[in-house]
Amino acid sequence: MFKLTSLNLNGIRSACSKGLQDWLERHSPDCMCVQEIKAQQSDLAGRFELLAGLRGYFHPASAKKGYSGVGIYTRREPSEVIAGWGSQEFDAEGRYLEARFDTPRRKFSIISSYFPSGTSGPQRQDAKYRFLHEIYPALARLQAEREFILCADVNIAHKEIDLKNWRGNQKNSGFLPEERAWMDQLLSDGGLTDVYRRLHPNATGAAYTWWSNRGLARANNVGWRIDYHLATPASAAAARRASICKDERFSDHAPLTIEYQW
């Protein structure tokens, strides 16, 4: 069994100060994809390169310090690590890291990605649409060459069951019709599978992975499901179990773990 976790850290230093390493030692994933590390290589060196026996590989944002950035922690050494997909705008924001685990019989990648949020205003929403427009063909090209699992904070709740207050959020970033249509296309024409939904097609509140820091959103489970494993068909078919850890709090997101059996 291969245990793969995805977690938006909202700052690696903050998450580790809240017990992330102890949780990893108990939980023992084979690989963990992280988003929003909010750190540069100099901050990571000697402190966060190794967590609970997992070796970390990172793609920090070069455009702005203390912003964005993604990483992949793994027990198995990758055959290759690729930072970015060739986007002039978004590679500088540290939004895509791919670890390849190739063998003579199989080409396989694990990707950690942090999609932009558009909640701060129209300028960032436009950037989010540019990101969606660019990453779609990049994933299509990759799928033509290899199997992969994309672990991502997508910042989109796909369906009405993916957030508590869907009626009141229909005009808000993260649940806009254009964003949801993009998810529709990715999961139909794009050929990828929403792995959690494959395992739990009707889950509502139990499926949420993010809660606003305002009010008592987390205490009342007024959440959104915006963290995903998106996989090519053969990889998605190998998924056996999924869990979302809500007992401990490392950030405003909860770790999403899916176990695969090849």
N, C-alpha and C positions, 0 to 999 in steps of 0.2 A: 504494500500500500504506500502511495506517495501522498504526503500531506502538504498542501500548498495554502499559505495564508496571504491575505492582502489586507493592508492597513494604512490608512492615511494618518500619519503621526502628528500632524500639525506642529512640527518641530521635533527633531530627533532628541535634542537635549531635554526638552520638556517630557517627552514620552518615557525616556529612560529614567528620569528622576521620579516617575510615577510607578516604577516597578516592571517595566517592559522586559528587562532581561530575566528577572525571576519567573515571569509568566512564560517566557520562551523556554526556559529550562524545564518547566513542568509540562508545557504543551508539546514541545519537541517537534516542530514542523521540519520537514525536509528542506523547505524553501519558503522564504517570506518576501513578498514584494511590498515596498513601502513608497508612499507618496508624501509630498510636502516635508522633506527633510529639513528645509530651511537652514542649510549649512553649506559651507564651502569645504574643499578638500582639506584645507589647513585645520578646520574645526573637527574634521572626522578622523584625521591621522592620529593613531595612538590611543584613541578613545572609543570609536564606534566601528572600527574595521572588523571587529570580531565580537559577536553577541551570542552567547550560549552555544558555542561551537559552530556557528554559522559565519561564513566569510562574506563580507559585504563588498559590493561593487556599486558605484554611485555615478550619477549624472547631475551634478549641481547646476543651478542657474548661473550663467556667466553674465547675464544682462543686469542682474540686480542681486545684491547680497541679502541673505536672510529671507529668500523668496523661493517658493516652489521647490524643485529638485526631487529626483526619484532615486530609488536604490533597489537592489536585489541581494538578499542574503541566502546563501546556499551551502549545503554540506558537500555537495559534489562540485568539483571544479569545472567551470564551463569550458567548452572548446573554443569559444569566442564570445566577447562582450562588445556590443555595439551601442554607442551613445547617440541618440537621435536617428531620424529617418531621412535626413537631408533637407530639412526645412530651415530656410534662412531665418525666419521669424521665431519659430517655436523651439528649435534646438537650443537657442540661447537662453530659453526660459527653463531648460532642464525638465522636459516633460515626457521623455521616452527613453527607456533603457531596455535592451534586449540581450538576454543571455542564451547562447546556443549550446545545446547538449547533443551533439551529433555523434552518431555511430555509423559503421558501414551499412547498417540496415535501415537507419531512420534519421531523418532530419527533424529536429524538434527544438522549439524556442519557448522560453518564458519571458514575458514582457511586463514591465511595470510602467504605467503611464498615469499622468495626472492631467486630466482635461481642464481647460480654463473654466472659471466661473464667470457668469455674466451679471452677478448680483450687484456689483458696484456701480453699474451704469451702462449706457448705450455703447460706449467705446469698448468696454470689455466684452459686452455681448457680441459686438461685431467681430472681435478677435476670436471669440468662441466659435462663431460660425465659420470663420476662416480656418480654424483648427479642424473642425469637423470636415470641411471641404477637402483639406489636405490629407488628413490621416486615412480617410476612407480608401482612396486608391493605393496608399502605401500598404494598408492591410491586405487589400486585394492582391497586390503583387507578391506579398509575403506568402499568402495562402497558396498561390500557384506553385510555390517552391517547397513549402514545408508545413508540418503540423505546428500549432502553437496554442498557448493559453495566454490571453491578455488579461492581466489583473490591473484594474484601473478604478480610480475615483473618476467616474464619467461626468459627475455633476448633472445628471439627467435622471429623473424618475420616469420610467418608461410608460407604465400603465397606471390607471386609477388606484389599483390595489397597492401601488408602490409608495404611497405617501398617505398620511392621515387626513390632512385637509386638502384633498384634491380640488374640491369645488372652488375654494378660495385662492388657489394658486395657479389657476389656468392662464393668468396673464403675467406670471412671475417666471424669471429665469430659472431653469431647471425642470420646468413642466410646460414650456411653451409648445404649441402645436408643431412648429418647425423642428424643434429638438426631438420631440417624440417621433416625428416622421422620419428623421434621420436614423433613429434606433430601429424603427420598422424596416427601413431599407437595409441596414446592416445585418439584421437577423433574417432577412428574406433573400433579397438579391445578393447581399454580401456573403451569405452562406455561413455566418457564425451562429453559435448557440449560446444563449444565456443559461449558463450551467446551473445556477441556483434555481432558476425557474423550471428547468428540466426536472430537477429533483423535487421541488416544492411548488407546483404550479398554482396553488391557491392560497399560499401563505400571505397574510397581511401584516399585522403588527410584529409578528415574530421575525419578519424579513427585513425590518428597518436596520440601516447601518449608520445613519447620521441623524443628529438632533441639534437644533439650534441651541446656543448658549443662553438665549433669552428665556426669561420666565422659568417654568418648570417643565420644559419640553421633554427632557429625558426622563424625569420622574414620572411623567404622565404618558410616556411613549408616544409623543407627538413627533413622529420621525419620518424619514425618507429612506428609500432604498436607492442609493446612488453609487454604491461600490459593487463591482461585478467581476466575475470570471467569464470572459467571452472567449470561446474556444472553437477551433476547427472541429468538424463533425466527429472524427475518430477519437480525438482527445475528449470531447464532451461525452461521448458514449462510455468512456472509462470512469466517469464520475460515479461514486458510490454513496458518499455521505457529505452533508454540508452542515456547518454550524456557525453561529454568530455569537461571539462571546460578549455578553452584556454585564457580566458580574463584576468585571474590573474596568476601570476607565483610564485610558492612556491619552485620549484626545476626545474631540467631539465626534469621532467615528468609532465604530466597533470592529474588531478583527473578524474578517470573513474567511473561514477555512473550508476547503473542499478536499476530500480524499479521493484519489484516483487509483485505479488498479489496472495496470497494463499486462 
